[in-house]
Amino acid sequence: MSLKNNTAELREKSFYYSLLLFVIVLPFSEAFVSIAGAILFLQSLLFQPITDLKKSLSRHKSVFYILAIFGVYLLGMLHTRDFALSMYELKKAAFWIVIPLGIVLSPRLSEKRFYKVITVFCIAVTVVAIIVAIRFVFKSAFNITDFRDISLVSHIRYSYQVALAIFCCVFLVIQGVKENRGFKHIAVFIAIAVWLVLLLFLLKSITGIIAFCGTVCFWGLYYLFAAKEKVNYWLVVILAILVALPLLYTKSVWDDFYSVEKLDPQTVDKYTASGNPYTFNFDSQEKENGHWVQSYICSEELRKEWNNRSDYKYDSLNSNGFSNRSTLVRYLASRGLRKDSAGVSELTEADIKNIEQGIANYIYVEKRFSLYPRIYETIWEYDRYKATGNPNGQSLSQRIEFVKASLEIIKSNIWFGIGTGNWKAEYAKAYDELGSKLKEENQRSSHNQYLNYIVKFGVIGFVLIMCMLLLPVFIESQERNLLLWLLMVLIGIANLGDANLETHMGLSFFCLFYSLFLWHSPEEIKNFTFQKNRNGKI
């Protein structure tokens, strides 16, 4: 074998194994993702002369559109006032250069190796899914009190990996059917896909779940239009159900939350069984599971009975830094118990432990395998924000404040934005002008990627970035690449709820698979069609 052939094989293997390393570490570790990205980039520069590098760039000129996104950040430096913060932003945005170049400058993957890469990705995500499930079931053993901590990386970013792995499994099943791989091969990937769907809901990432469901709807619509056959009414019904079920379920949780017991100030019991007076705040709208929180309270009895049952004293903070008093009162309300010695005496040891951990409603523990508590918590946050105007410590409420501040900034900087690195000072100013109750340590930029781009680069910069992401799809004739579109729709929807392309894990994940699908998809993926077999089935 000639030296040239040896070098070509070495280059392809180095690219292939660096991709395998990347997809393996992606769900495991943020630090290892950085290392894998560096290895992917460096291997693309090895074993080839500069002339070959130029050929690769000229063959895929669409890469310059992706690199230009980093250029937008550089242009934003022209009016930066915080050089340190702007350099930090450039460092994060460097993945727009490192990963696309690492992939476009590498030899084209064979179809066999492409499928192996996405197979290994699905396996890696599944292995982590098993670890996550174990950590979820045995949370106390791992000292986990917040469901957001059960994954090894950000639970939101991991939910996108799970969603994409599900779609990849479907494509691997389709490939297995076409190549007659046998029942075992197909059954394994169907089982993985089903398990990952269940895990996605276990993660309780509302953003990830909505993005996944939205992408599934897109896939269904794609099929309806691309099949070019008689309309499949069963599919239409399934899509309608897929849209209606989450809305109806959320509506039922909403109705449960606002179905509250009625109290008549004239007829309520004024004293406890021990003869101590109750206090009521009939103006308070605070509620838990249909029971008023600020009613039937006897602080004297609560303090005495609680201090007898817990090492965390009534007037102190619990292990999560929350007030024991307020957590106890809310928890008793959630159980439908009065806030007196009798109510505390009815609590189990498990209830006491929950309160000590800062859990204010029993459904967060007893319905932990359901989405009900996550939706309930979101509604509770909105209700408290609406009643008090205080968004601190509440995910949804803080995001609303982030959006308000973003719109305030955009009003004065609509065309060209505030530039790279200026967001902290501008947001602080906006929160002050709005009279926001958001504490300084909670003041952040918007959790909406599109608003973030408009804030920093204006409408012009935002449109440029969107064009730079979409144009390569058509330049590379990938407009029928369904796997690429599923990725873009998934992240496109997710970006409404989070600034994914300005986080390390979010940008690394998107750049890797966007570049891989754009420049290395086999013809079968690149020109995906719904073809019928001899039996007339898709």
Secondary structure, 3 states (H helix, E strand, C coil): CCHHHHHHHHHHHHHHHHHHHHHHHCCCCHHHHHHHHHHHHHHHHCCCCHHHHHHHHHHCCCHHHHHHHHHHHHHHHHHCCCHHHHHHHHHHHCHHHHHHHHHHCCCCCCHHHHHHHHHHHHHHHHHHHHHHHHHHHCCCCCCCCCHHHCCCCCHHHHHHHHHHHHHHHHHHHHHHHHCCCCHHHHHHHHHHHHHHHHHHHHHCCHHHHHHHHHHHHHHHHHHHHHCCCCCCHHHHHHHHHHHHHHHHHHHHHHHHHHCCCCCCCCCCCCECCCCCECECCCCCCCEECCEECCCCECHHHHHHHHHHHCCCCCCCECCCCCEHHHHHHHHHHHCCCCECHHHHHCCCHHHHHHHHCCCCCCHHHHCCCCCHHHHHHHHHHHHHHHHHCCCCCCHHHHHHHHHHHHHHHHHHCCCCCCCCCCHHHHHHHHHHHHCCCCCHHHCCCCCCHHHHHHHHHHHHHHHHHHHHHHHHHHHCCCCCCHHHHHHHHHHHHHCCCCCHHHCHHHHHHHHHHHHHHHHHCCHHHHCCCCCCCCCCCC
